Amino acid sequence: MRTLIYNIGTLTGVLPEEVLRLQGREMDSVRSIDNAYLVIEDDRIAEFGQQNAELLQNSGHFDNIINAGQGMVLPSFCDSHTHLVYAGCRDGEFRDKIAGLSYEEIAARGGGILNSADLLHNTSEEELYRQSMVRIREIISMGTGAVEIKSGYGLTTEDELKMLRVIRRIKETSPLVVRSTFLGAHAVGRRYTGRQEEYVDLICREMLPNVAAENLADYVDVFCDKGFFTVPQTERILECAARYGLRPKIHANELEVSGGVQAGVRHNALSVDHLERTTDAEIQALSGTDTMPTMLPGTSFFLGIPYGRARDYINSGLGIALASDYNPGSSPSGNMRFIMALGCIRMKLTPEEALNATTVNSAYAMGVSGITGSITPGKKANLIITESVPSLAFIPYSHQTPFIRHHILNGKIWNKA
């Protein structure tokens, strides 16, 4: 199956095959081709370049032809940090936030993550899948083509496995590139209140072996932060997970400077995520490593907490990724265009930096930048065709104006119906 996309105003996000992430000043550059075409073979990008008359004369050689209408074509968004498999919602806590309670205060009262765990426990696997697929279709409609999904609302062996089986089913039935992360250490389950070390024992002794036996996770995560898991507990879990071949992706420095970044670096984490609280020590620890700093501005927006120091990271020569943190308690949205806009408006990224942070670098942060996240021959044809827009800057600038003409996943136009 060969598909031609022609009449492209600007093809943007072009990268050579060997580039899997961008760092420092590289992030402010987006290679583009004006008046372009792109050819898809089956589900892969085959070739692209500047349009010419000969190409259109030979259009009969294609099975499908798509007129981009002078819109942009760019890589689909990649969202490397989500919790979108959950039951129900936590809109009741929204009133607590409005009344002035902090995220930590809600959690300390037995709410937050534990409320989601209670809801999930009482929801069947089939119903959990149904609810989650509604969110999957939602994020696809907003331009996401790859997503990482965490467990962590189970907090018992049985319920963590239920979540991970749902994620596996999403991976098998949705058109997205999906990666799965085991986050049993998201909070301490209610049964283990006051016995946190015993809960860590449960993760290492029972949860991880079962997750590995069913091959349910690509990565492991720990919420290493104030009121959750300590650095020694985090490292114990990571050491155990390493025996099953699970590479870390770490929650760190959302609520305080926790040492989680340094722990992640010591254990070769693929990414360290949140980073709302950062000192120069974290930037120094990440310099020269393979770990991608990942910031979640939707959480800062919803909770009213500081935004990550993106400019300082980039100015030091590091790359950053941006992700949505889509979850029911602190970032109830998977709109990566809005994340891109927050990156520009609140974190002072250029539109080019924000695009790279939500595509190739976020793909790297979930281990898939070899197959998606840029316009590169051989990568998956996961592409956004925009309406005619004046510039790349328009996308985050006018972030509520509809801009997607077509979303192509695996070489085919996605149709919500």
N, C-alpha and C positions, 0 to 999 in steps of 0.2 A: 504494500500500500504506500503510494507516494503522494504527498500533499505539498502544494505550493502555496505559500503566503506571499502575496505581492502587494504593491502600492503601499509599502510601509514608509511612513513619514520618517521615523528614526528607529533603528534597531539598536537597543542599548543594553549594556551589561555584558559585552563581548569580552571573553577571556581565553587565553591559550590553555590547552589541556593540562599543562603542568602546574598551573596556579590554582591552589586549593584554598588559600585564604589571602587576605590583604592586611597589611600592617602599616602603621604610621602614616606617612604622606601618601602611600599607595592608595589609601582609602578615599582620598579626595579626587580620584580619577576614575571616570567611567568611559570606557571606549565605546564609541557609537558609530553607526554608519547611516548616513542620510539616504533617502530614496532607495530603499533596500528591498531585498527579497530573502526568503528563507525556505529551504526545502526540508521536509520531514520524510523519513523512510521508516515505516511502521511506527514505532514509538520514540524514535531518536532523531535528533537534529543531524541532518546529513551535510548540508552546506548552506552558505549564505553569502551575501555580498551586495554590491550596488546593482540595482536593476538595470536591465538593458533591453533593447527591442527584440533581440534574438530569443531571450528567455520567454517572452510572451508569445512569440511566433511558434515556439515549441510546447505551448501549454497543453497540447493534446497528449503529451507523454505522462500527464499526472492523473491520478484517480480522483483527487479532490483539489479544488482551487478556492482559496479564501482571499477576498479583497479586504485588506486592512484599512482601507478608506483614509489613508494618510495618518492613521493613528500610530502611536508608538507600539513596539513590541519589546517586552522586557521579560526577564525570568520571573516565574511565579515566586511569591514570597515563601520563605522557609521559616518555620516557627519552631525553635529548638528547645522551648521550655513551656509545657502546658500540663494542666491537670484536668483535661476536659472530660474524662470519664468520671462522672459523679452522679449521685441520685438527688433529685429534687433541686432545691436551691436554698440559699441562706438569706433571703430578703428580710427576714425578721431582724437579723443582726444589722441590717442597713440603718434601722432606727437607732440602734445602740451607737453606731458610728456617728450619726447625726447629733445624738445627745452628748457626744464627746468622749465615749469610751475608745481606748486605743485597741489595736490588734492584740497586744499582749494582755490587756485587761479582759477582753472578751474570752481569750483562750484560758486565762486563769480561772474564770468562772465556769469552766467546763464547756464553753461554746467552741466556736471556730472549727478546727479540723475534727474535733470529737463529735460535733453535731453532724458533720458529713458522714463520719464513720457509722453513727447510729442509723442514719437514713439509708446508707448503702447496705448495711447488714439486713435491713428489712425489705430490700428490693431484690427481685429475682435477677438472675444473670441475663435472661432474655429481655426483661424490662430495662435493665441497665444498658444493654446494647442498643435498644430502641432509642432511649433518651440521648445516648452519646452520638448516635448517627444523625440526630437532628442538628447537633453542634458541628459535626463533621461537614454536613451539607452547608451549614452557615459559613464556616470558614472558607470552604471552597468558593462560595459565591462572592467572597471578599478578596479572593486572589491567592489564597494559600495553596501550595502544591506539595509541601513536605511538612511533616509535623512529628515532634517527639511528644509522647504521652506517658505520664507517670502513674504508678499506683500510689498508695499512701492514704487512701480513705477507707482501707480495710482494717488495718491494725490488729488483725488476727490472721493466722495462717490461712484459714479457709477463705476469708474475705479478700485478702491480698491476692490469692490465686484466682478468685472470681474476677477481680478487676483485670488482672493480667490476661486472663482468657478472653475477656471482652476486647482488650487492646489487640490481641492476636487476631480475633475475628474481624476487627476493623481493618487491620493490615491485609487480611485476605479478601475483604469484600469492598473496600473503598478504592478509588483511583489514586489516592495519595501515596507518596512515599512516607512510610510510618516507621518510627523507631520507638521501642518500648523500654521504659526504665522502672526498675524495682525500687520503690521508696517506702519500704516498711518502716524506716526510721524517719517518718514525717512528724510523728508525735508518739507519746506513750499511750498505748491502748488503755481503756478504762479499767480493764481487769488488773492492770499493773500499776495503777496509781500509787505513787510512793515507793515503787519497787522498780525504778528505772533500769538498774543493772540487770535485773531478772528479765526485763523486756529485751534488752540488748542480747542476753543469752538466747532468748527465743528466736530472735532474728538469725543469729549465727547457727544455732543448733537445729532449727526446724524450718524457718521460712526459706532461707537461702538454698538449702539442699533441695527442697521441693520445687522452688522456682527453677533451679538448674535442671532438675530431673525432667521437667516438662519443657525445657528450653523456651521459657516464657519472656525472658528479658535480654535486651541488648546491653544495658548499662545498669549501674547501681547508683543510688543517690542517698544522701543523709542531710537532714536539716540541722546543720552545725551552727547553732546560734543561741542567743540568750533565751533561756526558758525551754530549750529543746534538747539538743544533744551536744555533749562536750567534745573537745578535740580528742581526748583519749578514747571515748566511746566511738567517735567517728572513725578513728584509725583502726580500731578493733574490727568494726564492721567491714571496712575497706579491705583489710588484710584477709578476712574470711571470704569476701566476695572474689578477691583475686584468685583464690584457689579454684573458683568455678569459671574463671576467664571473664569476669565482668569488670569492665573499666568504669571508673567513677565519673559522675557529673554531680557537683556538690552545690547545695544551697549554702550560701555563706554571706555574712555581713549585711543582712537585711535589717536587723534590729540593733546590732552593735558590732564593733570590730571584734570578731570571735576567734580568729586564728584558723577559720575554715579555709581561707584561701591558701595559706601556707600548707595546711594538711592536704588539700587537693593537689598542690604542686608536688609535694613529697610522694604522692601516690600516682603521679602521671595522669591526673584527671583530664578528660577531654575538654571539660569546661568547668568554670566556677561561676555561679549564677547569683544574681541579685546585686550585690556590691553597692548598695545605697550608702553604706558607711565604709569609707576607704581612707587609709592613710598612705603616705608615700611608701611605707613598708610593703603594702600589698602590690603596688605597682612594681617595685623592685623585685619582689618574689616572682612575679609573672614574666619579667623580662627574660628573653632568651629561651623560653619554654615552649612546649607544644600545646599548652593549655589556653583555651579561648576565654577571655573575660566576657561575660554575657550580662547585659543590663536589662532590667525589666521596668521600663518607664510607666507602663500601665498600672503597676503596683504603687509606684510613687504618686501617680495621679489620684488613684482611688483612696489610698490611705493618708494622703497628705504628708508623706515623709520625704526626705531629700532624694533628689535624682542622683544617679551615678555620675562620677567625675569623668565623663566620656572624653572631654577635651584633654584633660591631664594624661589619660591613658594614651590617646593617640599622639599627643605631643612628645610622649616618652618613647615613641616607636612601636607601641603595641597596637594590635588590631582590637576591635570590639565587635560583638554581635548584639543585636537587639531581638528580644522575644516577647511574647504577649503575657506569659504566666497565666493564661486563661484558667480561671478557677472560680468557685462560687463565693469565696470569702474576701479576697483582696484584689482581684482583677477579673471581674466577670465579663470579659470581652476577648475575642480572638481576632480583632480587627487589626491586621498588621499594617495597614495604611495609616491608621491612627497612631500606632506605635512609631512608625516612620515620622509622622508629624510631630509627636512629642519629642523625638530625638532632635528634630530641627528647632522646635519652638522653645523647649525647656532645657535641652542639653547642648544647644548651639552647634549641632552638627550641620554641615552643608548637606544639601539634597543628595549629592553624590555619596558622601559618607553614610548617610542614612540608608540609601538604597543598598550599598554594599553590606551594611550591617544587618539588613533584613533579608539578604539573598545569599551571596556566597559565604559570608562569614557565619551566618546562622546555620547554613548547611554544614559548614565545617564543624560547628559546635554540636551537631548531632551525627557527625561521622558520615555524611552523604555528599560532601562537596565534590567527590569524584564522579557523581552521577547526576547532580542537579545543582541549581543555584546560579548558573551563568549561561550565557549564549556561547556554547562550545560544541564543536562537532563531536558526536558520539554520546553526548549527554541526553538525558530524557527530554523529550519535547513537552516540557511543562512551561507554558508561556501565557502571559497576559497580553492581549491585544486591546489597547485603550481606544476610547473615542479620540477624536482629534483634539489634542491638548497642545498649548503653546510651548511647553518646556517640561523638563523633568521636575523643576521646582514647583510646577502647578500641582503635582500629585500630593505632596505634603501640605502645600500652602492652602489649597481649596479642598481640605480633606473630607468634607461631607458631600461634595458634588460627585454624583455617579461618574465613574471614569472607565469601567470595564465594558468593552464591547463584546469580547469573547474571552473565556478562560479555556485554554487548551491543556488537557492532562493526558499524558501518554499518547500524544499525537492526535487526539480527538477533541473536538469542541465539547465541553461539559455542558450538559443540559440538566437543570435542576429537576425538571419533570421526569 
